[in-house]
Amino acid sequence: MSKNVSWDQRGNWRAAGGWGVGDSGGEHFYRDQWQARLDRLRRTHHVPGATLAVLTHGTIHELASGVLHTGTGVEATTDSVFQLGSLAKTYTATLIMRLADAGTLDLDAPVRKVLPDFTVADEEAARTITPRRLLSHTSGLTCDFTFDSGRGDDCLERYVDAAAGVALDCPPGSACSYSSLGYNVLGRIVEVLTGTTWDQALKDLLLTPLGLTHTMTLPEEALAFRTAMGHLGEYGHAPEPAPAWDLMPRSAGPYGRVLATAGDVARFARLHLADGTAPDGTRLLSTDSVRAMRTREVDSPDKWTVHADGWGLGWTLYDWNGVQGFGHDGASIGQYGFLRVVPSAGVALVLLTNGGDARRLYEELFTDLLADLAGVRMPPPFGPPAAPVSVDCAPLTGTYEREGVLITVSAREDGRPHLVYEFVGGTKDFSPPLEMDLVAVTDTVFAGAGSGAYSADWMPVVFSTLPDGTACCYIGMRCAPKVS
């Protein structure tokens, strides 16, 4: 450990001349100091276990802290496997771009060119939705359509067929609305064009060429590794092991079922930093495709939930005071993952956790790491303004609905807006209803009590209007149109 290191009053460490590697972004990674920082923040925020991978100057540094399961006390190690949740979408997007590079897929041709029987509730949408729309979350397809189509190799085909009558969040191309269903359609496209399952295509086209030996998609594959258990509980307190290890069916693969070590996620990110080439020099993606994936397709109406400034083809895009970055977040039952990449600095950060106040851990740890290694200043955590904002909430009251979710906004006697967020239909067992008073940030942006996966103290609630004049409410980047 460097002798020229001291701790400030916040418990952050400083090296001589600046943070960590120094203000000039030197070539050293002070492993012991970052390990101490990870350990301290993990304990402070009641996160049972966490793994961290840092890619800087071409080297991946891997750290681990805590335990994988508070009941067994099994130690978290750098070769421990966590559920990645929606980080899986970036893997599916990369597969799609490989197929586009090969000339077997036109991103701007209707999905029906590959899936002739593709059907959604709106026939015009079914005829016009393209892979590009699916990749950028502008297809209008909803997010939380949950359907267990079994464990067979036909599970994706059956899932897409079952979604035929599911209502859209909004017309295709009219708005950005985060869509897991859309990524399952992409997964089915991968299967049809490769003639194999999505799981096998991922292995053949990405995992094997990149040497990602600790990345998998099926629970039985995870049994061969040290595997994290999710934990749930009241925020600010030590959580308990979740009642189930995983609630997702096999068909969730393309949008939410990849398991990996933090180091393997960093190796996957390195493919995109290396303009599409594997470590052995094999080109897996064209330079044009790599750049297209992180080129803005649409602005994000909700710039606070995951700090998303916009979306590319699969990647969340960030603008940190003029410094451009990309990445993604993911959540499963009690497990949360965060990936941030800064191309101009050649830096990628991966944090995988298994419960507790994971969002706070991410915010504090990545604020320091990005400032140190990439000169990036992350925005402060979302919350109400210091001075109260007076807003007439009457026009916002009513009921908003999308597949699996019902949102009711009412006004209390004192005029404050109150929100009830209910899971319905196939997601009704995911969580009890969430209730919160809303605090105005602007006349369309409000802060509600944090719910964990995508917020710590405060959760963004954003009201907007679609091009056709329909009012809508965004929570978790998902668009819910007003129905009454």
C-alpha positions in Angstrom: 0.0 0.0 0.0 1.3 3.4 -0.9 2.6 5.5 2.0 1.3 8.6 0.3 -2.4 7.8 1.0 -4.7 9.4 3.5 -8.4 9.3 4.2 -10.6 12.4 4.2 -13.5 13.0 6.6 -16.0 11.3 4.2 -14.0 8.1 4.4 -12.6 8.5 0.9 -9.0 8.0 0.2 -6.6 10.3 -1.5 -3.3 9.5 -3.1 -0.5 12.1 -3.3 -1.4 14.5 -6.2 -5.0 13.4 -6.5 -7.5 10.6 -6.4 -6.3 7.0 -6.9 -4.3 7.1 -10.1 -3.9 10.8 -9.9 -5.6 13.7 -11.6 -3.7 13.0 -14.8 -5.0 9.5 -15.1 -1.7 7.6 -14.5 -1.2 3.9 -15.1 -1.5 2.6 -11.6 -4.5 1.1 -10.0 -4.3 1.3 -6.2 -5.9 -2.1 -5.6 -5.6 -2.1 -1.8 -7.2 1.3 -1.4 -10.1 0.5 -3.7 -10.6 -2.8 -1.9 -10.9 -0.9 1.3 -13.3 1.5 -0.3 -15.5 -1.3 -1.6 -15.5 -3.1 1.7 -16.4 0.0 3.6 -19.2 1.1 1.3 -20.6 -2.4 1.1 -20.9 -2.6 4.9 -22.3 0.9 5.1 -25.1 0.2 2.6 -25.9 -3.3 3.9 -24.9 -5.1 0.7 -24.2 -8.8 1.6 -21.8 -9.4 -1.2 -20.3 -7.5 -4.2 -17.8 -8.0 -7.0 -16.1 -5.2 -8.9 -14.2 -5.3 -12.1 -12.2 -2.3 -13.4 -10.8 -2.1 -16.9 -8.2 0.6 -17.3 -5.1 0.9 -19.4 -5.9 -2.5 -21.0 -5.9 -4.4 -17.7 -8.9 -5.8 -15.8 -8.6 -5.6 -12.0 -11.1 -7.8 -10.1 -12.2 -7.3 -6.4 -14.7 -9.1 -4.2 -16.2 -8.3 -0.8 -18.7 -9.9 1.6 -20.7 -13.1 1.2 -22.8 -14.8 -1.5 -25.5 -15.9 1.0 -25.9 -14.6 4.5 -27.4 -17.9 5.6 -24.4 -20.0 4.6 -21.7 -17.4 4.9 -20.0 -18.5 1.7 -17.5 -15.8 0.8 -17.9 -13.7 -2.4 -14.8 -14.2 -4.6 -13.9 -12.7 -8.0 -14.9 -16.0 -9.7 -18.4 -15.8 -8.2 -21.4 -15.7 -10.6 -24.2 -13.2 -10.3 -27.5 -12.7 -12.2 -27.1 -9.8 -14.6 -30.8 -9.0 -15.1 -31.3 -6.6 -17.9 -27.6 -6.4 -18.7 -28.5 -9.4 -20.8 -30.0 -7.0 -23.3 -26.6 -5.8 -24.3 -25.5 -9.3 -25.1 -28.6 -9.9 -27.3 -28.0 -6.5 -29.0 -24.4 -7.6 -29.8 -25.7 -10.8 -31.3 -28.1 -8.9 -33.5 -25.3 -6.6 -34.7 -23.2 -9.7 -35.6 -26.0 -10.9 -37.8 -26.4 -7.5 -39.4 -22.7 -7.5 -40.1 -23.0 -10.9 -41.7 -25.7 -9.5 -44.1 -28.4 -11.9 -42.8 -30.4 -9.2 -41.1 -31.6 -5.8 -42.2 -32.1 -3.6 -39.1 -34.6 -1.4 -41.0 -36.7 -4.1 -42.6 -39.9 -5.2 -40.8 -39.5 -7.9 -38.2 -42.0 -9.9 -40.4 -39.2 -10.4 -43.0 -37.7 -12.9 -40.5 -40.7 -13.7 -38.4 -43.6 -13.8 -40.9 -46.1 -14.7 -38.2 -45.1 -11.9 -35.8 -48.2 -10.3 -34.4 -49.0 -7.7 -31.7 -52.3 -6.2 -30.7 -52.0 -3.4 -33.3 -51.7 -4.8 -36.9 -50.1 -1.7 -38.3 -47.4 -1.9 -35.6 -46.9 -5.6 -36.3 -46.3 -4.7 -40.0 -43.9 -1.9 -39.4 -41.8 -2.7 -36.3 -38.1 -3.2 -37.2 -35.1 -4.6 -35.3 -33.8 -1.0 -35.0 -36.9 0.0 -33.2 -36.6 -3.0 -30.9 -32.9 -2.3 -30.1 -33.6 1.3 -29.2 -36.8 0.8 -27.2 -38.9 2.7 -29.7 -41.0 -0.2 -30.9 -43.9 0.6 -28.5 -43.8 -3.0 -27.3 -44.3 -3.2 -23.5 -41.9 -4.3 -20.9 -43.5 -6.5 -18.2 -45.2 -9.2 -20.2 -44.4 -12.3 -18.1 -45.2 -15.7 -19.5 -43.7 -19.0 -18.5 -43.4 -20.8 -21.8 -41.6 -23.8 -20.3 -38.1 -25.1 -20.3 -38.0 -26.5 -23.9 -35.9 -25.2 -26.7 -39.1 -23.7 -28.2 -39.7 -21.4 -25.2 -38.9 -18.2 -27.1 -41.1 -19.1 -30.0 -43.9 -19.9 -27.6 -43.3 -16.6 -25.7 -43.4 -14.4 -28.8 -46.6 -16.2 -30.0 -48.2 -15.7 -26.6 -47.5 -11.9 -26.8 -49.6 -11.5 -29.9 -52.5 -9.8 -28.1 -50.5 -7.7 -25.7 -51.3 -4.0 -25.9 -48.5 -1.6 -26.9 -47.3 1.2 -24.6 -47.3 3.6 -27.4 -47.3 3.7 -31.3 -44.0 2.5 -32.8 -41.5 5.4 -33.2 -43.6 7.8 -31.1 -41.6 7.6 -27.9 -38.9 5.7 -26.0 -40.4 3.0 -23.7 -38.2 0.4 -22.2 -39.2 -3.0 -23.5 -38.2 -6.5 -22.4 -40.7 -8.0 -24.7 -38.9 -6.3 -27.6 -35.7 -8.0 -26.7 -37.3 -11.4 -26.6 -38.5 -10.7 -30.2 -34.8 -10.0 -31.0 -33.8 -13.2 -29.3 -36.3 -15.1 -31.5 -34.8 -13.4 -34.6 -31.4 -14.7 -33.5 -32.8 -18.3 -33.3 -34.4 -18.2 -36.7 -31.4 -16.8 -38.4 -28.9 -19.1 -36.7 -31.0 -22.2 -36.6 -30.3 -22.8 -33.0 -31.5 -21.6 -29.6 -30.6 -18.1 -28.3 -28.6 -19.7 -25.5 -26.5 -21.7 -28.0 -26.1 -18.8 -30.4 -24.8 -16.7 -27.5 -22.2 -19.3 -26.7 -21.2 -19.8 -30.3 -21.1 -16.2 -31.4 -19.9 -14.4 -28.3 -19.0 -16.4 -25.2 -16.6 -18.9 -26.8 -14.8 -16.4 -29.1 -14.3 -14.1 -26.2 -13.2 -16.9 -23.8 -15.9 -16.0 -21.3 -15.8 -19.2 -19.4 -17.7 -17.9 -16.4 -20.7 -16.6 -18.3 -23.9 -18.8 -18.8 -27.6 -18.6 -19.3 -29.2 -21.6 -17.5 -29.5 -22.3 -13.8 -28.1 -25.8 -14.1 -24.9 -24.3 -15.7 -24.5 -22.0 -12.7 -24.4 -24.9 -10.3 -20.8 -25.5 -11.4 -19.7 -22.1 -10.0 -19.9 -20.1 -6.8 -23.2 -18.5 -7.3 -24.7 -15.5 -5.5 -28.1 -15.5 -3.8 -30.3 -12.4 -3.9 -31.3 -10.7 -0.6 -34.4 -8.6 0.2 -35.4 -6.4 3.0 -36.2 -2.9 4.2 -33.7 -0.4 2.9 -31.2 0.9 5.5 -31.2 -2.5 7.3 -29.5 -5.8 6.7 -31.5 -7.9 4.1 -32.4 -11.5 4.3 -32.0 -14.2 1.6 -34.8 -13.9 -1.0 -37.5 -16.6 -0.9 -36.4 -17.9 -4.3 -33.1 -17.8 -6.2 -34.7 -16.8 -9.5 -38.3 -16.0 -10.6 -37.6 -15.8 -14.3 -38.6 -18.5 -16.8 -36.1 -19.7 -19.4 -37.7 -17.5 -22.0 -36.5 -14.4 -20.2 -33.0 -15.1 -21.5 -32.6 -12.4 -24.2 -33.9 -9.7 -21.9 -32.8 -10.8 -18.5 -31.1 -14.2 -18.0 -27.3 -14.0 -18.3 -25.2 -15.0 -15.3 -21.5 -14.0 -15.1 -18.6 -12.8 -13.0 -17.9 -9.1 -13.0 -14.6 -9.9 -14.8 -16.4 -11.6 -17.6 -18.7 -8.6 -18.0 -15.7 -6.4 -18.2 -14.2 -8.7 -20.9 -17.5 -8.4 -22.8 -17.3 -4.6 -22.5 -13.7 -4.7 -23.7 -14.9 -6.0 -27.1 -16.8 -2.8 -27.5 -13.9 -0.6 -26.4 -11.7 -2.5 -28.9 -13.9 -1.6 -31.8 -15.2 -5.2 -32.1 -12.1 -7.3 -31.9 -11.5 -10.1 -29.5 -8.2 -10.3 -27.5 -6.7 -12.7 -30.1 -7.4 -10.2 -32.9 -10.5 -12.0 -34.2 -13.0 -9.4 -35.5 -16.5 -10.1 -34.0 -18.2 -6.8 -34.8 -17.5 -4.3 -37.5 -16.2 -0.9 -36.4 -19.4 0.7 -37.9 -21.6 -1.6 -35.8 -19.8 -0.9 -32.6 -20.2 2.8 -33.2 -23.8 2.5 -34.3 -24.6 0.8 -31.0 -23.5 3.8 -29.0 -24.9 6.4 -31.4 -28.0 8.2 -30.1 -31.2 6.8 -31.6 -33.6 8.6 -29.2 -33.5 10.9 -26.2 -34.6 9.5 -22.9 -37.7 11.2 -21.4 -36.5 9.9 -18.0 -32.9 11.0 -17.5 -32.8 10.1 -13.9 -33.8 6.5 -13.3 -30.5 5.1 -14.6 -28.9 8.5 -15.6 -29.9 7.7 -19.2 -29.4 10.7 -21.5 -30.5 8.6 -24.5 -30.5 5.2 -26.1 -28.4 3.7 -28.9 -28.8 0.2 -30.4 -28.8 -1.7 -27.1 -26.7 0.6 -25.0 -27.9 3.2 -22.5 -26.1 6.5 -23.4 -24.7 8.9 -20.8 -23.5 12.5 -21.1 -21.4 13.4 -18.1 -20.9 17.1 -18.5 -19.7 16.6 -22.1 -17.9 13.3 -21.6 -19.8 10.6 -23.5 -20.3 7.1 -22.1 -22.4 4.0 -22.4 -23.5 1.0 -20.3 -26.5 -0.6 -18.7 -28.1 -1.6 -15.4 -29.8 -4.9 -14.5 -31.9 -6.3 -11.7 -33.3 -9.7 -10.8 -34.7 -10.8 -7.4 -32.4 -9.1 -4.9 -29.5 -8.8 -7.3 -28.4 -5.6 -9.1 -25.7 -5.0 -11.7 -24.1 -1.8 -13.1 -21.9 -1.3 -16.1 -20.4 2.0 -17.2 -18.0 2.5 -20.1 -16.0 5.7 -21.0 -14.6 5.2 -24.5 -12.4 8.3 -24.4 -10.6 7.0 -21.3 -10.6 3.3 -22.2 -12.3 2.6 -18.9 -15.1 0.1 -18.0 -16.5 -0.5 -14.5 -18.7 -3.4 -13.5 -20.4 -3.8 -10.1 -22.5 -6.9 -9.3 -24.3 -7.1 -6.0 -26.8 -9.4 -4.1 -29.0 -7.0 -2.2 -29.1 -4.2 0.3 -28.8 -0.5 -0.7 -27.0 -1.5 -3.9 -27.9 1.8 -5.7 -26.2 3.8 -3.0 -23.1 1.6 -3.2 -23.0 2.1 -6.9 -23.5 5.9 -6.8 -20.7 6.5 -4.2 -18.2 3.9 -5.6 -18.6 4.8 -9.3 -18.6 8.6 -8.5 -15.0 8.1 -7.1 -13.8 5.6 -9.7 -15.1 7.5 -12.7 -13.6 10.8 -11.4 -10.3 9.1 -10.7 -9.9 7.0 -13.8 -11.7 8.9 -16.5 -12.1 12.5 -15.3 -15.9 12.1 -15.2 -18.1 13.9 -12.9 -21.3 11.9 -12.3 -24.5 13.8 -11.6 -25.7 13.9 -8.0 -28.3 11.4 -6.8 -31.9 12.3 -7.9 -34.1 14.0 -5.4 -36.3 17.0 -4.6 -34.9 20.5 -5.1 -33.7 22.5 -2.1 -36.5 25.0 -2.6 -40.1 23.7 -2.9 -41.7 23.8 -6.3 -45.4 24.7 -6.5 -47.3 22.7 -9.1 -51.0 22.2 -9.9 -51.2 18.4 -10.0 -54.9 18.3 -10.9 -54.1 17.8 -14.7 -51.9 14.8 -13.7 -54.4 12.9 -11.6 -55.9 9.8 -13.1 -55.1 6.2 -14.0 -52.2 5.2 -16.2 -51.8 1.6 -17.5 -49.5 -0.6 -19.3 -49.1 -4.4 -19.5 -48.6 -5.7 -15.9 -48.8 -2.3 -14.2 -51.5 0.0 -13.0 -50.5 3.5 -11.8 -53.1 5.7 -10.0 -52.3 9.4 -9.2 -54.6 11.3 -6.9 -54.4 14.5 -4.9 -54.4 14.5 -1.1 -56.5 17.1 0.8 -53.5 19.4 1.1 -53.1 19.2 -2.7 -50.0 17.0 -2.7 -50.0 14.3 -5.4 -50.1 10.7 -4.2 -49.2 7.7 -6.4 -50.1 4.0 -6.1 -48.1 1.6 -8.3 -49.6 -1.9 -8.6 -48.4 -5.0 -10.3 -51.3 -6.8 -12.1 -51.8 -9.7 -14.5 -48.8 -11.9 -14.9 -46.6 -9.7 -12.6 -49.1 -9.5 -9.7 -47.0 -11.7 -7.4 -43.8 -9.7 -8.0 -44.4 -7.2 -5.2 -47.2 -5.6 -3.0 -48.5 -2.3 -4.3 -46.1 0.7 -3.8 -47.6 3.9 -2.4 -45.8 7.2 -2.2 -46.4 10.9 -2.0 -44.8 12.8 -4.8 -42.6 15.9 -4.4 -42.3 18.3 -7.4 -38.9 18.7 -9.1 -40.4 20.5 -12.1 -44.0 20.8 -13.4 -43.6 17.3 -15.0 -40.9 15.6 -13.0 -41.6 14.4 -9.4 -39.7 12.5 -6.8 -41.3 9.5 -4.9 -39.9 7.3 -2.1 -37.1 5.1 -3.4 -37.9 1.5 -4.2 -34.4 -0.1 -4.5 -33.4 -1.4 -7.9 -33.5 1.8 -9.8 -33.5 4.3 -7.0 -32.1 4.8 -3.5 -33.7 7.7 -1.6 -35.9 9.0 -4.4 -37.5 7.5 -7.5 -38.2 9.6 -10.6 -41.8 9.9 -11.8 -42.0 11.7 -15.1 -45.2 12.9 -16.9 -45.1 13.5 -20.6 -47.3 13.6 -23.7 -47.2 11.4 -26.8 -47.3 13.0 -30.3 -51.0 12.1 -30.6 -51.8 14.1 -27.4 -52.1 11.1 -25.0 -50.8 11.9 -21.5 -48.4 9.3 -20.1 -46.5 8.6 -17.0 -42.9 7.2 -16.9 -41.7 5.1 -14.0 -38.6 3.0 -14.6 -38.3 4.4 -18.1 -41.6 2.6 -19.1 -44.3 4.6 -20.7 -47.8 4.1 -19.2 -50.6 5.9 -21.2 -53.4 7.6 -19.3 -56.6 5.6 -19.5 -58.9 7.6 -17.3 
